[in-house]
Amino acid sequence: MELQLEKPWKLVKEKLKEHDSKLTDDDLNYEKGKDDELLERLSKKMNRPKQDVKEWIESLSFND
């Protein structure tokens, strides 16, 4: 499952933290090509399906 991001990860990461204050830098540690690891980690932490987490991240990336 590959993330489609419009903005750099650093900016997306800050938006994610603004929207969910429970997320930490460790939770949001992301390396290019390891999208599944990130999505799996966030899915467990947020108790949401991976697809929902992926769509949420992408929507924050494309919107201001």
C-alpha distances in whole Angstrom, upper triangle without the diagonal:
4,7,10,13,16,18,18,16,20,21,18,18,22,21,19,22,24,22,22,25,24,21,22,21,20,18,16,17,14,14,12,10,9,7,6,10,10,8,10,13,14,13,16,18,18,18,15,12,9,8,12,11,8,11,14,13,12,15,17,16,18,21,24
4,6,9,13,15,15,13,17,18,15,16,20,19,18,21,23,22,22,24,24,21,21,20,20,17,15,15,12,12,10,8,8,6,7,11,10,9,12,15,14,15,18,19,19,20,17,15,11,11,13,12,9,11,13,11,10,14,15,14,15,19,21
4,6,10,11,12,10,14,14,12,13,16,16,14,18,20,18,19,22,21,18,19,18,18,16,13,14,11,11,9,9,10,6,9,11,10,9,13,14,13,14,17,18,18,19,16,15,11,10,12,10,7,9,10,8,7,11,12,10,12,15,18
4,7,9,11,11,14,14,11,14,17,16,15,19,20,19,20,23,23,20,22,20,21,19,16,17,13,14,11,12,13,10,13,15,13,13,16,18,16,17,21,21,20,22,19,17,14,12,14,12,9,9,11,9,6,10,11,8,9,13,16
4,6,7,8,11,10,8,11,14,13,13,16,17,17,19,21,22,19,20,18,20,18,14,15,12,13,11,13,14,11,14,16,14,14,17,18,16,18,21,21,20,22,20,19,16,15,15,13,10,10,11,8,6,9,9,6,7,11,13
4,7,9,12,10,9,13,14,13,14,18,18,18,20,22,24,21,22,20,22,21,17,18,15,16,14,16,17,15,18,20,17,17,21,22,20,21,25,24,23,25,23,22,19,18,18,16,13,13,13,11,8,9,9,6,6,9,11
4,6,8,7,7,10,11,11,13,15,16,16,19,20,22,19,20,18,20,19,15,16,14,15,14,16,17,15,19,20,17,17,21,21,19,21,24,23,22,25,23,23,20,19,19,17,15,14,14,11,9,11,9,5,7,9,10
4,5,6,7,9,10,11,13,15,16,17,19,20,21,18,18,15,18,17,13,13,11,12,11,14,15,14,18,18,15,17,20,20,18,21,24,23,22,25,24,24,21,20,20,17,15,16,15,12,11,13,11,8,11,13,13
4,5,5,6,9,10,10,12,14,15,16,17,18,15,14,12,14,13,10,10,8,9,10,13,13,12,15,15,12,14,17,16,15,18,20,19,19,22,21,21,18,18,18,15,13,15,14,10,11,13,11,8,12,14,14
4,6,5,6,9,10,11,13,15,15,16,17,14,13,11,13,13,10,10,10,11,12,16,16,15,18,17,14,16,19,18,16,20,22,20,20,23,23,23,20,21,20,17,16,18,16,12,13,15,12,10,14,15,14
4,5,5,6,9,10,11,13,14,15,17,14,14,13,16,15,12,13,12,15,15,18,18,16,20,19,16,17,21,19,17,20,22,21,20,23,22,23,21,21,20,17,16,16,14,11,12,13,10,8,11,11,10
4,5,5,6,9,10,11,12,14,15,13,13,12,15,13,10,12,11,13,14,16,16,14,17,17,13,14,17,16,14,17,19,18,17,20,19,19,17,17,16,13,12,13,11,7,9,10,7,6,9,10,10
4,5,5,6,9,10,11,11,13,9,10,8,11,10,7,9,9,12,14,16,15,13,16,15,12,13,16,14,12,15,17,15,15,19,18,19,17,18,16,13,13,14,12,9,11,12,9,9,13,13,13
4,5,5,6,9,10,10,12,10,10,9,13,12,9,12,13,16,17,20,19,17,20,19,15,16,19,17,15,18,20,17,17,20,20,21,20,20,19,15,16,17,14,11,13,14,10,10,14,13,12
4,5,5,6,9,10,13,11,12,12,15,14,11,14,14,18,18,21,20,18,20,19,16,16,19,17,14,17,19,17,16,19,18,20,18,18,16,14,14,14,11,9,11,11,7,8,11,10,9
4,5,5,6,8,10,8,10,10,13,11,9,12,13,16,17,19,18,15,17,17,13,13,16,14,11,13,16,13,12,15,15,16,15,16,14,11,12,12,9,7,10,11,8,9,13,12,12
4,5,5,5,7,6,7,9,12,10,9,12,14,17,19,22,20,18,19,18,14,15,17,15,12,15,16,13,12,16,16,19,18,19,17,13,15,16,12,11,14,14,11,13,16,15,15
4,6,6,9,9,11,12,15,14,12,16,17,21,22,24,23,21,22,21,18,18,20,18,15,17,19,16,15,18,18,20,20,21,18,15,17,17,13,12,15,14,11,13,16,14,13
4,6,9,9,12,14,16,14,13,17,18,21,23,24,23,20,21,21,17,16,19,17,13,15,17,14,12,15,15,17,17,18,15,13,15,14,10,11,13,12,9,13,15,13,13
4,5,6,9,12,14,11,11,15,17,21,22,24,22,19,20,19,15,15,17,14,11,13,14,11,9,13,13,16,16,17,14,12,15,15,11,12,15,14,12,15,18,16,16
4,5,8,11,13,11,12,15,18,21,24,25,23,21,22,20,17,17,18,16,13,15,16,12,11,15,16,19,19,21,18,15,18,19,15,15,18,18,15,17,20,19,18
4,6,10,11,9,11,14,17,21,23,25,22,20,20,18,15,16,16,13,11,13,13,9,9,12,14,17,17,20,17,15,17,19,16,15,19,19,17,19,22,21,21
4,7,8,6,7,10,13,17,19,21,18,17,17,15,12,13,14,11,8,11,12,8,9,13,14,16,16,18,16,13,15,17,14,13,16,17,15,17,20,20,20
4,5,5,6,9,12,16,18,20,18,17,18,15,12,14,15,11,10,14,14,10,12,15,17,19,18,20,19,15,17,19,17,15,18,20,17,18,22,22,21
4,5,5,6,9,13,16,18,16,16,17,14,12,14,15,12,12,15,16,13,15,18,19,21,19,21,20,16,17,20,18,15,18,20,17,17,21,21,21
4,5,5,9,12,15,17,14,14,15,12,10,13,13,10,10,14,14,12,14,17,18,20,18,20,20,16,17,20,19,16,19,21,19,19,23,24,24
4,6,9,12,15,16,13,13,13,10,8,10,10,7,7,10,10,8,10,13,14,16,14,17,16,13,14,17,15,13,17,19,17,17,21,22,22
4,6,10,12,14,12,11,12,10,7,9,11,9,8,11,13,11,12,15,15,16,14,16,16,12,13,15,14,11,14,16,14,14,18,19,19
4,7,10,12,10,10,12,9,7,11,12,10,10,14,15,13,15,18,18,19,16,18,18,15,15,18,17,14,16,19,17,16,20,21,22
4,7,9,7,7,10,8,6,10,12,10,11,14,16,15,17,19,18,18,15,17,18,14,13,16,16,12,14,17,16,14,18,20,21
4,6,6,7,10,9,8,12,14,13,14,17,18,18,20,22,21,21,17,19,20,17,15,18,18,15,16,19,18,16,20,22,23
4,6,7,10,10,10,12,15,15,16,18,20,21,22,23,22,21,17,18,20,17,15,17,18,15,15,18,18,15,18,21,22
4,6,8,9,10,12,14,15,16,17,20,21,22,23,22,20,16,17,19,17,14,17,19,16,16,19,19,17,20,23,25
4,6,5,7,9,10,11,13,14,16,17,19,20,19,17,14,15,17,15,13,16,17,15,15,19,19,17,20,23,25
4,5,5,6,9,10,11,12,14,15,16,17,16,14,11,12,14,11,9,13,14,11,12,16,16,15,17,20,22
4,5,5,6,8,10,10,12,14,15,16,14,12,9,10,13,11,10,13,15,13,14,17,18,17,20,22,25
4,6,5,6,9,10,11,12,14,15,15,13,10,13,15,12,12,15,16,14,16,19,19,19,22,24,26
4,6,5,6,8,10,11,12,14,13,13,9,12,13,10,9,13,13,11,13,16,16,15,19,21,22
4,5,5,6,9,10,10,11,10,9,6,8,9,7,7,10,11,9,12,14,15,15,18,20,22
4,6,5,6,9,10,10,10,9,6,10,11,9,10,13,14,13,15,18,18,19,21,23,25
4,5,5,6,9,10,10,11,9,13,13,10,12,15,14,13,16,19,18,19,22,23,25
4,5,5,6,8,8,9,8,11,10,7,9,12,11,10,14,15,15,16,19,20,22
4,6,5,6,5,6,5,9,8,6,9,12,11,12,14,16,16,18,20,21,23
4,6,5,7,8,9,12,12,10,13,15,15,15,18,20,19,21,24,25,26
4,6,8,11,11,14,13,10,14,16,14,14,18,19,18,20,23,23,25
4,5,9,10,12,10,8,12,14,12,13,16,17,16,18,21,21,23
4,7,9,12,10,10,13,15,13,15,18,19,19,21,23,24,25
4,6,8,7,7,10,11,11,13,15,16,16,19,21,21,23
4,5,5,6,9,10,11,13,14,16,17,19,20,21,24
4,5,5,6,9,10,11,12,14,16,17,18,20,23
4,5,5,6,9,10,11,12,14,15,17,18,21
4,5,5,6,9,10,10,12,14,15,16,19
4,5,5,6,9,10,11,12,14,16,18
4,5,5,6,9,10,11,12,14,17
4,6,5,6,9,10,11,12,15
4,5,5,6,9,10,11,13
4,6,5,6,9,10,12
4,5,5,6,9,12
4,5,5,6,9
4,6,5,7
4,6,8
4,7
4
